[in-house]
Amino acid sequence: MIRRNSEPVWVGPLLTVVERQSAKKRSVEFGAEGLMAYLRKWYVTSTLSFTDTVDDQFDIAWTLINHHQQKAGGDFGIVKGFTSGSGRTRTRLYPGYEHKNIFDALVELADVNDGFDFQFRPSDRAFVPSYPRRGRRRPDIIFDIRNIRSFTRQIDATQQASQILGVGAGEGAPSGSGGQGGMLAFQLQDSTATSTYGLTQRPYINKDITVSTSLQDHVRAELAAWKNVPNLIAITVDTIDPPFGSYSLDDEIRVIWPSPYQPVDEFQQVIGIDIEWKRGREQAVLYLTPL
């Protein structure tokens, strides 16, 4: 566990230790991950079935997590951190004989159109989902030339796609294309992206998806993620003004920067935070994306 001002800010397993020693120097490096690292080592071992007439996506997520914790020796102390659902139900089937990885299942469940965000709260090891997403707009948080130490922007059009070609479970040509309707297929195109960038395509293939509506939700989420050219900004800031902890992941903060290429003055979403210690000073690197 890592604490900041006596408050837990991170908790997770220590996974690697690397010790180095020479005549002049000795060092030990520790590698650790958050509680989500446990889920990468958990698998579905008995069939779990859910229907969109009953099962909220929050409850499906918690059932996946608790499925492993109910096994002998499988309880890692993760607790349920919500009291109400999202209002969005799903149909999902996880056959026990397929041994679906629980981390993959959780991410796939959340990463759909109208899905959800989630976190593991360090203070009590609680699984906390948020719908439609966590984070909030923070008009009181402004980063500009006064408190930005360095600014980096990367614009990469190589992954942009104005159309997603979705393929799900089954074999043979999908219904409506001259086959027997054995394979799930769904494609979706964004007209604005097409007029801006032309018709650019990206496949989405997931043979675990057996329900047409689930494939459609995934394709819509993929299109939302890739229809615009990724525009990632990283800013290095101090941790005093504004104080670190006054904003968090997925918050929307205002960034003002006089770029000679393309000036920035807009709210951006925080998608990652690194804390560094350099030359005797603490600093934070914030990774941002346009809304």
VEXDREN-2710 file (C-alpha; in Angstrom, 1 decimal):
% VEXDREN-2710
k/r/px/py/pz
1/MET/0.0/0.0/0.0
2/ILE/1.1/3.5/-0.8
3/ARG/-0.1/6.4/1.3
4/ARG/-0.2/10.1/0.6
5/ASN/-0.8/12.5/3.5
6/SER/-1.8/9.4/5.5
7/GLU/-4.5/8.5/3.0
8/PRO/-4.2/5.2/0.9
9/VAL/-3.8/6.1/-2.7
10/TRP/-2.7/2.7/-4.1
11/VAL/-2.8/-0.9/-3.1
12/GLY/-1.7/-4.0/-5.0
13/PRO/0.6/-7.0/-5.1
14/LEU/4.4/-6.9/-5.4
15/LEU/5.1/-8.9/-8.5
16/THR/8.8/-8.5/-9.3
17/VAL/12.1/-7.8/-7.5
18/VAL/15.3/-7.0/-9.4
19/GLU/18.5/-6.6/-7.4
20/ARG/21.7/-5.2/-8.9
21/GLN/25.1/-4.8/-7.3
22/SER/28.5/-3.8/-8.6
23/ALA/31.7/-2.5/-6.9
24/LYS/30.3/1.0/-6.8
25/LYS/26.5/0.7/-6.8
26/ARG/23.7/-1.4/-5.3
27/SER/20.1/-1.1/-6.2
28/VAL/16.8/-3.0/-5.7
29/GLU/13.9/-2.4/-8.1
30/PHE/10.3/-3.4/-7.1
31/GLY/7.6/-3.9/-9.6
32/ALA/3.9/-3.9/-8.5
33/GLU/0.5/-3.6/-10.0
34/GLY/-2.9/-2.6/-8.7
35/LEU/-5.6/-5.0/-7.5
36/MET/-6.6/-5.5/-11.1
37/ALA/-3.5/-7.6/-11.6
38/TYR/-5.1/-10.4/-9.6
39/LEU/-7.9/-10.7/-12.2
40/ARG/-5.4/-11.6/-14.9
41/LYS/-4.8/-14.8/-13.0
42/TRP/-8.4/-15.7/-12.5
43/TYR/-10.6/-17.8/-14.8
44/VAL/-14.2/-18.8/-15.1
45/THR/-14.4/-22.5/-14.2
46/SER/-18.1/-23.1/-14.0
47/THR/-20.8/-21.7/-16.4
48/LEU/-22.1/-18.3/-15.7
49/SER/-25.2/-17.2/-17.6
50/PHE/-26.9/-13.8/-17.7
51/THR/-29.9/-12.3/-19.6
52/ASP/-30.8/-8.8/-20.5
53/THR/-34.2/-9.1/-19.0
54/VAL/-32.8/-9.4/-15.5
55/ASP/-29.0/-8.9/-15.1
56/ASP/-27.5/-5.4/-14.7
57/GLN/-24.0/-5.0/-16.1
58/PHE/-22.7/-4.0/-12.6
59/ASP/-24.0/-7.2/-11.1
60/ILE/-22.5/-9.3/-14.0
61/ALA/-19.1/-7.6/-13.3
62/TRP/-19.3/-8.3/-9.6
63/THR/-20.4/-11.9/-10.2
64/LEU/-17.3/-12.5/-12.4
65/ILE/-15.1/-11.2/-9.6
66/ASN/-16.8/-13.0/-6.8
67/HIS/-16.9/-16.2/-8.8
68/HIS/-13.2/-16.6/-8.2
69/GLN/-13.3/-15.3/-4.6
70/GLN/-15.7/-18.0/-3.7
71/LYS/-13.2/-20.7/-4.6
72/ALA/-11.1/-22.3/-1.9
73/GLY/-8.1/-20.0/-1.4
74/GLY/-9.5/-17.5/-4.0
75/ASP/-10.6/-14.7/-1.7
76/PHE/-8.3/-11.7/-2.1
77/GLY/-10.4/-9.4/0.0
78/ILE/-12.1/-7.4/-2.8
79/VAL/-15.5/-6.2/-1.7
80/LYS/-18.6/-5.0/-3.5
81/GLY/-18.5/-1.2/-3.6
82/PHE/-21.9/-0.3/-5.0
83/THR/-25.5/-0.5/-3.8
84/SER/-27.4/0.2/-7.1
85/GLY/-27.1/-0.9/-10.7
86/SER/-26.5/1.1/-13.9
87/GLY/-29.9/0.5/-15.3
88/ARG/-28.3/-1.2/-18.3
89/THR/-28.9/-5.0/-18.6
90/ARG/-26.8/-7.4/-20.7
91/THR/-27.0/-11.0/-22.0
92/ARG/-23.7/-12.9/-21.5
93/LEU/-22.7/-16.5/-21.4
94/TYR/-19.4/-17.7/-19.9
95/PRO/-19.1/-21.5/-20.3
96/GLY/-17.0/-23.0/-17.6
97/TYR/-15.2/-25.3/-20.1
98/GLU/-13.9/-22.3/-22.0
99/HIS/-12.0/-20.9/-19.0
100/LYS/-12.6/-17.3/-19.9
101/ASN/-10.1/-15.0/-18.2
102/ILE/-11.9/-12.8/-15.7
103/PHE/-9.9/-9.7/-16.5
104/ASP/-10.7/-10.0/-20.2
105/ALA/-14.3/-10.7/-19.5
106/LEU/-14.6/-7.6/-17.2
107/VAL/-12.9/-5.3/-19.7
108/GLU/-15.0/-6.6/-22.6
109/LEU/-18.2/-6.2/-20.6
110/ALA/-17.3/-2.6/-19.7
111/ASP/-15.9/-1.5/-23.1
112/VAL/-19.1/-1.4/-25.1
113/ASN/-21.5/1.3/-26.2
114/ASP/-23.4/2.5/-23.1
115/GLY/-20.9/0.6/-20.9
116/PHE/-19.2/1.7/-17.7
117/ASP/-16.0/2.7/-16.0
118/PHE/-14.6/1.0/-12.8
119/GLN/-11.9/1.2/-10.2
120/PHE/-10.7/-0.6/-7.2
121/ARG/-10.7/1.7/-4.2
122/PRO/-7.4/1.5/-2.3
123/SER/-8.9/2.3/1.2
124/ASP/-11.1/-0.7/1.4
125/ARG/-10.3/-2.8/-1.7
126/ALA/-13.8/-2.2/-3.1
127/PHE/-14.8/-2.7/-6.7
128/VAL/-16.6/0.5/-7.7
129/PRO/-18.2/0.8/-11.1
130/SER/-19.4/4.1/-12.5
131/TYR/-22.1/4.7/-15.1
132/PRO/-21.8/6.1/-17.7
133/ARG/-18.3/6.9/-16.6
134/ARG/-16.4/8.2/-13.6
135/GLY/-14.9/11.6/-13.4
136/ARG/-16.5/15.1/-13.5
137/ARG/-15.9/18.4/-15.1
138/ARG/-13.5/20.6/-13.0
139/PRO/-13.7/24.3/-14.1
140/ASP/-11.6/25.1/-11.0
141/ILE/-8.6/23.1/-12.3
142/ILE/-6.6/25.0/-15.0
143/PHE/-3.2/24.1/-16.4
144/ASP/-1.5/26.7/-18.4
145/ILE/2.0/28.3/-19.0
146/ARG/2.1/29.2/-15.2
147/ASN/2.1/25.6/-14.0
148/ILE/3.0/23.4/-17.0
149/ARG/6.6/22.4/-16.9
150/SER/6.6/20.6/-20.2
151/PHE/4.1/19.9/-23.0
152/THR/4.0/17.0/-25.4
153/ARG/1.4/16.2/-28.1
154/GLN/1.2/13.2/-30.4
155/ILE/-1.3/13.1/-33.2
156/ASP/-1.4/9.7/-34.9
157/ALA/-3.8/9.0/-37.8
158/THR/-2.6/5.5/-38.4
159/GLN/-5.3/3.9/-36.2
160/GLN/-8.2/6.1/-37.3
161/ALA/-11.2/4.4/-38.8
162/SER/-14.5/5.8/-40.1
163/GLN/-16.0/2.3/-40.4
164/ILE/-15.8/-0.7/-38.1
165/LEU/-16.3/-4.2/-39.5
166/GLY/-17.5/-6.4/-36.7
167/VAL/-17.4/-10.2/-36.6
168/GLY/-18.7/-12.4/-33.8
169/ALA/-19.2/-16.1/-33.2
170/GLY/-20.1/-18.7/-35.8
171/GLU/-18.8/-20.0/-39.1
172/GLY/-19.7/-19.4/-42.7
173/ALA/-21.2/-16.3/-44.4
174/PRO/-23.5/-14.2/-42.2
175/SER/-27.2/-13.9/-42.9
176/GLY/-28.0/-11.6/-45.9
177/SER/-24.7/-12.3/-47.7
178/GLY/-25.6/-15.5/-49.5
179/GLY/-24.6/-17.9/-46.7
180/GLN/-26.5/-19.8/-44.1
181/GLY/-26.4/-17.1/-41.4
182/GLY/-23.9/-19.0/-39.3
183/MET/-21.6/-16.1/-38.4
184/LEU/-22.5/-12.9/-36.5
185/ALA/-21.6/-9.8/-38.4
186/PHE/-22.3/-6.1/-38.0
187/GLN/-20.7/-3.0/-39.5
188/LEU/-21.1/0.7/-38.7
189/GLN/-19.9/3.9/-40.4
190/ASP/-19.7/7.5/-39.2
191/SER/-20.7/9.9/-41.9
192/THR/-18.8/12.9/-40.4
193/ALA/-15.6/10.9/-40.1
194/THR/-16.0/9.6/-43.7
195/SER/-16.4/13.1/-45.1
196/THR/-13.4/14.3/-43.1
197/TYR/-11.0/11.4/-43.6
198/GLY/-12.6/9.3/-46.3
199/LEU/-13.7/5.7/-45.9
200/THR/-11.1/4.1/-43.6
201/GLN/-11.9/0.7/-42.1
202/ARG/-11.0/-1.3/-39.0
203/PRO/-12.0/-4.9/-38.2
204/TYR/-13.3/-5.9/-34.8
205/ILE/-13.3/-9.7/-34.4
206/ASN/-14.4/-11.4/-31.2
207/LYS/-15.5/-15.0/-31.5
208/ASP/-16.7/-15.0/-27.9
209/ILE/-19.6/-12.9/-28.8
210/THR/-22.7/-15.0/-29.5
211/VAL/-25.5/-12.4/-29.2
212/SER/-26.1/-9.9/-32.0
213/THR/-26.9/-7.0/-29.7
214/SER/-23.6/-7.5/-27.9
215/LEU/-21.6/-7.4/-31.1
216/GLN/-23.4/-4.2/-32.0
217/ASP/-22.6/-2.6/-28.7
218/HIS/-18.9/-3.4/-29.1
219/VAL/-18.8/-2.1/-32.7
220/ARG/-20.4/1.2/-31.6
221/ALA/-17.8/1.6/-28.8
222/GLU/-15.0/0.8/-31.3
223/LEU/-16.3/3.4/-33.7
224/ALA/-16.6/6.0/-31.0
225/ALA/-13.0/5.3/-30.0
226/TRP/-11.4/5.4/-33.4
227/LYS/-13.5/7.7/-35.7
228/ASN/-11.4/10.7/-34.8
229/VAL/-7.6/10.9/-35.1
230/PRO/-6.1/10.1/-31.6
231/ASN/-4.7/13.4/-30.2
232/LEU/-2.8/12.5/-27.0
233/ILE/-1.4/15.3/-24.9
234/ALA/1.0/14.8/-21.9
235/ILE/1.8/17.6/-19.6
236/THR/4.3/17.6/-16.7
237/VAL/3.2/19.7/-13.7
238/ASP/4.1/20.2/-10.1
239/THR/2.0/18.7/-7.4
240/ILE/1.4/21.9/-5.4
241/ASP/-0.6/24.2/-7.7
242/PRO/-3.2/22.8/-8.1
243/PRO/-2.6/20.2/-5.3
244/PHE/-2.2/16.6/-6.4
245/GLY/-5.3/14.8/-5.4
246/SER/-7.7/17.7/-6.1
247/TYR/-8.3/16.0/-9.5
248/SER/-8.4/12.4/-10.5
249/LEU/-8.6/10.0/-13.4
250/ASP/-11.3/10.7/-15.9
251/ASP/-11.9/14.2/-14.6
252/GLU/-12.2/17.0/-17.2
253/ILE/-9.7/19.8/-16.7
254/ARG/-9.0/22.9/-18.7
255/VAL/-5.7/23.1/-20.6
256/ILE/-4.4/26.3/-22.1
257/TRP/-1.2/26.1/-24.2
258/PRO/0.1/28.5/-26.9
259/SER/1.2/25.9/-29.3
260/PRO/2.6/27.3/-32.6
261/TYR/1.1/24.3/-34.4
262/GLN/-2.4/24.3/-32.9
263/PRO/-3.1/26.3/-29.7
264/VAL/-5.0/24.5/-27.0
265/ASP/-7.8/26.1/-24.9
266/GLU/-10.3/23.4/-24.0
267/PHE/-11.4/20.9/-21.4
268/GLN/-9.6/17.6/-21.7
269/GLN/-10.1/14.3/-20.0
270/VAL/-7.4/12.9/-17.7
271/ILE/-6.7/9.3/-18.9
272/GLY/-3.5/8.6/-17.0
273/ILE/-1.3/9.9/-14.2
274/ASP/2.4/9.2/-13.5
275/ILE/4.2/10.5/-10.4
276/GLU/7.9/11.1/-10.7
277/TRP/10.7/12.4/-8.5
278/LYS/13.4/14.3/-10.4
279/ARG/16.2/16.5/-9.1
280/GLY/14.8/16.6/-5.7
281/ARG/11.3/17.6/-6.8
282/GLU/8.0/15.8/-7.2
283/GLN/6.1/16.1/-10.4
284/ALA/3.1/14.6/-12.1
285/VAL/2.7/13.6/-15.7
286/LEU/-0.9/13.9/-16.9
287/TYR/-2.0/12.1/-20.0
288/LEU/-5.0/13.9/-21.7
289/THR/-7.4/13.4/-24.6
290/PRO/-9.9/15.7/-26.1
291/LEU/-13.6/15.2/-25.2
END
